[in-house]
Amino acid sequence: MTMPQYKLYYFNLRGWAEPARQLFKLAHVEFDDVRMENGTPEWEAFKPTTPFGQVPFLSIDDFKIPQSAAICRYLARKFGYAGKTAEEEAWADAIVDQFKDFVSPLRQFLMAQRAGDATEIERVQKEVFDPARRVFFKIINGILEKSTSGYLVGDGLTWADLVVADNLTTLEKLGVFNLSAEENQKLVAFREKVGAVPEIKEHNATRPEAVI
Amino acid sequence: MTMPQYKLYYFNLRGWAEPARQLFKLAHVEFDDVRMENGTPEWEAFKPTTPFGQVPFLSIDDFKIPQSAAICRYLARKFGYAGKTAEEEAWADAIVDQFKDFVSPLRQFLMAQRAGDATEIERVQKEVFDPARRVFFKIINGILEKSTSGYLVGDGLTWADLVVADNLTTLEKLGVFNLSAEENQKLVAFREKVGAVPEIKEHNATRPEAVI
């Protein structure tokens, strides 16, 4: 059996494609990291050829999978990072779903920042983003408190760890994850643990710089 | 091996628990359909005992799974409604993820309706909800156009069908899914097909009435 040819299409960002890139590195599987620029004529021409009119999507030879979480779950199961039992897989899924619930307020905050109105940025941060972050961090902290491995699910690394850890970097770069705050120390230690996995460490050190 | 005891905790709504209930019916597996009332002292007291401070969650003997999509995927894989290959599973996942992207604008619309300000309802519908519905319907219609089975994934019923079909009923009840519109006929036929599966037909005919 020849190895399938993987191509991962996304913008020149970490965002929702980064955990998929990290999964390829963890598994030592070659892939084509196709990076496009949003808003360019090239992207507009390419867009209708994507499965759902958006990126990321993954092509495996001629088969295409849209939606970031679906891509990551597919790779995680193929490469052994989805959890060791059906129950562990369900927990990894649940954590990523919880993260997806957090992404919507995060996106609102990013849009406000991009629009640049200081009053509106403050309003969205206070009314929408901060409460959502509190809920999300409380859940992740609660899981880490009970974890004996330091990982979010079971005793090994799963794609849920990759999703949550890389997003902490995004939040840090956006100025909304305070590394020195006492209440964030479990999250800081968790991100360090994930970032110390040799393949992740090398990947993160050599990847293109991006805020999100 | 004794059958595990399943308990599904949710509010007295269809919402995100309904596809899980339908999966139990499809598989002819008994479960305890625990329905609580949001905002009651009982719910407030119960809330901190849930895995993520929210419902739905599923308990399987002593093991708990939070987050609706994680619950449905777990049951779908156990009962044979997740897709027949890793690739079909990824497509079912992608469709549900796309649905989750649509739920956030839908929730904004519901919140505006609940608040009751007519101008704001109209604004949210026009600026947020209608564009999101157009994107979502376009994707689902595109999938149905290519489908030879009439289902969203492969040649059989998956949990993605249940999620999308039941949501069409919610949209109909909310007055934002026009059954007579020419452009909606593929979606109408799709919902009929899913609703004609004997177990689903019986379940839907006998379930408690709820708008969402």
Interface residues (C-beta under 8 A of the other chain):
Chain A: P51 F52 G53 I60 F63 I65 P66 Q67 S68 A69 A70 I71 R73 Y74 R77 K78 A86 E87 E89 A90 W91 D93 A94 D97 Q98 K100 S104 V135 K138 I139
Chain B: P51 F52 G53 I60 F63 I65 P66 Q67 S68 A69 A70 I71 R73 Y74 R77 K78 A86 E87 E89 A90 W91 D93 A94 D97 Q98 K100 S104 V135 K138 I139
